Amino acid sequence: MNKSLYAAAALTVLGLVPATAAENGNTQYAPGASQFFAGAVPPYEGLYFLSQSSYYTSSRLNDGNGREIPIDFNVNVGAETLRFLYVSPIKIGGAQVWGQVVLPLLNLDLSTAFASDRKLGLADATITGGLAWHPDPFQSFVLGLDVALPTGSYHAGDLANTGLNHWSVQPTVGYHYFDPQGLDLGAAARLIFNSENEATNYRSGTELVVDYAFGWNFDQVKVGATGYFLKQLSDDHGPGVAADGHRGEGLAIGPSLTYSFNPGTQISASWQHDVLAENRSQGDAIWVNFATSF
């Protein structure tokens, strides 16, 4: 395998978390990020803050059948994602209007047999608007529309970039059930519609991402599991697209532990392992989250 093939394969493992088979293996949403926050927009108006520190590592890239490709590479991605969420007093159809701004900061470290690169900086930010219904104290239903912005640094000739140089629109639906002395489960599904990267004339295919979490509350402690399912629904379009459309698929799961100091402040940790990866990298992600209200 020559140098250019090594570089192309290495690029497919860059991103916030496990890379998908979109252009250079990157997506503007981090699969698995929702965890127990899936569908869990608070029922009380006000400003909320969530810090998500994550670390992803991988040294394996799989083909479209889930088999390992013999490529010498190693990637480590540290991220600090700042999420500011506002629940307004406005109601529409019985639902509360809410919005958020998500600012991810990345530290990318990539090495291959022939080259290495490191980048530190702001990645692509996201703004969201949505509606949240709370039919009873235990349940919430959420609709949202995320718009990812090309705010990260991007240079077409670089091995690593913190930005993707395109936009995406991501309609989302979520559900959360919370019993403070029992079952806790949440799920959020989104479609990711990508625009074209005008620097490369490449458009990534539409992706479906489902984040999920399930567990049990023991007073202030919650024990459970989190993960995601990802499936690319349409082909990539642009230079160098493989015959299979470079569609990716992935499944991850791992344990999670949460401690609530009070109803408005909590800290949690999760580990997610890729048990299935097709046309994408396979690795491990660790998350540490801190949530509070103002």
Secondary structure, 3 states (H helix, E strand, C coil): CCHHHHHHHHHCCCCCCCCCCCHHHCCCCCCCCCHHHCCCCCCCCEEEEEEEEEEEEEEEEECCCCCEECCCEEEEEEEEEEEEEEEEEEEECCEEEEEEEEEEEEEEEEEECCCEEEEEEECCCEEEEEEEEEEECCEEEEEEEEEECCCCCCCCCCCCCCCCCCCEEEEEEEEEEECCCCEEEEEEEEEEEECEECCCCEECCCEEEEEEEEEEEECCEEEEEEEEEEEECCCCECCCCCCCCCCCEEEEEEEEEEEEEECCEEEEEEEEEEEEEECCEEEEEEEEEEEEEC
